[in-house]
């Protein structure tokens, strides 16, 4: 994975790309899995692909909590953020964090922007046409490519909860979990290599509704420092 992609993932874990792992599953689910049937990897990947294929576009509100040691060995206070998101295939993504930690992440299929208002800085980079190892693009990339980059598990075959483990040794996270309810993604959990867990819960989910194209475009405000990566 490139340094620039790692930076994007760090931004997503810090304030976001933004909800998905066996070690951070709710305790009740973990206990159930000990006595419940586990789907094999091929079935798990197929089931997840079928769910994602039915999410051609999505808008939602989100609440996000990041907690953990941050690699320092000591627990840190949880960080809470909220905002709105929109995704549309292929590879179009918008993640807006509101409040004092305001941040905007926008991908239009070819270019990905990360805009930090408080830093007066916008970072620009190319977007791969594949899902790859970028958590933010799980919901907007090609579902058929997921198995190329992740080992997909389904801890309880009867539950639509999936845990993805990156195949790449250079990935900046250990696992990514995603839960569905009535076909809608409702929670994601990212477990990173710094000992932090980011849990994202979606609400007011609208699936396969029309989304204006300008939601996936971004022009840096005048005076903003632009960094090309």
N, C-alpha and C positions, 0 to 999 in steps of 0.2 A: 504494500500500500504506500502511496506517495506521502511525503511530509504534508503537502497541502490538504490531502484527504484526511490525514490524522487531525489537522487543525480544525477542519470542519466538524469531525466527529466530537472533538473536545468541546467545541462551541455548543453542539447539540446536547452533550451531556451536562454542560455547565448551566445553560439557561434554557436550552430547548427542552426533530432530526437531532418530543417530539421525543412506547409504550410497549419487556417481553422475555423463564429460566428456572431451572429446577431448584437452585439454591435460594431464589427469592420468591417462589410461589407462596401463595397464602397457605398457612399451616394446615388448614382443613383439606386443601387440595393435595398437599404432600402426603398427608396421612391416608387419604383415599387411594392414592396411587400405589401404596404398598399392597393393597388388596384388590386393585382393579386391573383389568386387562390393559396392556400397553400396546399401542399400534406399532407395527414394524416400520422401519424407516421409509420404505417405498410407499406404504399406505399413508403414513403421516405426510410425506411430501405431496402426494396426490390430493389428499384431503385439503391441505393448506392451499395448494394451487387452485383447486376448485372454488374455494372461498374467495381468494384474491381476484380470480378472474371475474367474479360477480361484482367486484368493487371497481367499476370503471372510472368513477369519480366520487369524491366525498368531501363534505365540509363538516366542521364540528368546532365546538369550543373544547378547550382542554385545560386540565389542571395538572401540574407537574411538581413532583417532590424529588429532590436529590439528597441522599444521605449516605454516610459512610465515613471512612477514615481519610480518603483522599491520598492514600499512600504514606501517611505520616505515622500510622500505627495508633493514632488516637481518634476517638470518635469526634465528628464535627456536627454542629447543629444543622438540622435539615434546612434546605433552601426550597422555598415554595414559589412557583410561578404560574401564571395563567395567560391564556390568549386564545387566538383562533387559528385554524388551519384549513387548508384546501389542497386536495391532490387530484390529479387527472392524468390518466395514461395517454401517451408514454412520457414518463420522466418530467412531469410538470408538478411543481410542489410549492406551497406557500406556507410559511410558519411564522406567525406574528406573536411575539411575546410582549405583553402589555406591562405597564407599571414602570418602576424605577430601573429595572433591568431591561428596558426596551431593546428589542432586537428583531430583525427581519431577515428571514432566509427565503430566497426565491429561486426556483429553478424553472427554466422555460423549455427544457428538453435538450438544450445544447449548452447553456451557460448557467452557472450557479452563482448567486450573489449572497454574501453575508454582510448585512449592514448593522453596525453598532452605532446607535445614535449618540450615546454618551462619549464614545471615542472619536466621533466625527470621522468614521472610517468605514469603507466598503471594500470587501475582498471579492475578487472575481476569479472564477476558474471554470474549466470545461467540465461538463457532466458526461460520464460514461453512458453509453446506450444500454448497458446491462446493470442489473441490480448491484452486483459487486458486493463489497463489504460495507456499504454505507447504509446505516439503519434508517436514515431519513427517506431513502428511496424505496424501502420495502413496499410501501403502499402505492407507489407510482411507477415502479419498474416492471419488467416483464416477468410474470409469475413463473413461467417455464424455465427461467434462468436461475431461480433460487437454489435449486438442488446442486447447481454447479459451484456455488460459493458457500453453501451451508450444509451441515448435517442437520436434518430436520427430525425432531422427535415430537411425539404426541403422548404425554405421560399417562393420560387416561383416554382410551380409544373412544369412549362415549362422550367426551368433553371436547369442545372446540377451543382448546388451549394448546399452543405449540411453542416449543423451545428450539431456537436455531443456534447452532454452534458454528462459528466461522471456520472454514477449512484452511484459510491462510494463516500462517504463523505470524504474519505481520499485522493482523487485525488489532485494533485498539480496544476491543471489548471481548469479554469471555463468552457471553451469551445474550440472546435477544429473545424475549418472550412476547407472544401476542395472543390475546383472547378475543373471541367473537361471541356476539349474542344476536340471534335472529339475523345472521348474515352480516352484521355490522361489527367492525373492529371497535372494541370498547375499552381495551387496556393494552398498554405496552410496558415492558420492563427491560431496561438495559443494565447489564452488569459489566462494568468496565474493568480495565486492568489496574486501576488505582484504588480498588476496593470500594468504589462508590456504586450505589444502585439508584437509577433514575426510573421512577414510576410515573407513567402518564395515563390519565383517565380521560376518555372522550365523553362528551355529552352533547345533546342536541344534534345528533348525527343525522345528516341527510346524504343518502347514498344515491348515486347515479343521476343527480340533478344537474341541470345546465350551469356551468360556471363561466363567467365572463373572462375572455382571454387576457384582459389587462390585469387580472389577479396574478398572472404568472410572468409579468414583465416588471422590470425595475430600471429606473434611471437615477443615478446618484444625485442627490441634491447639490446645488451649487456650493462650492467650497469644501466638499467632502474629499478626504484623502482616499484615492483609489489605489488598491494594491492588486496587481495582476499576478496570478500564480499558475 
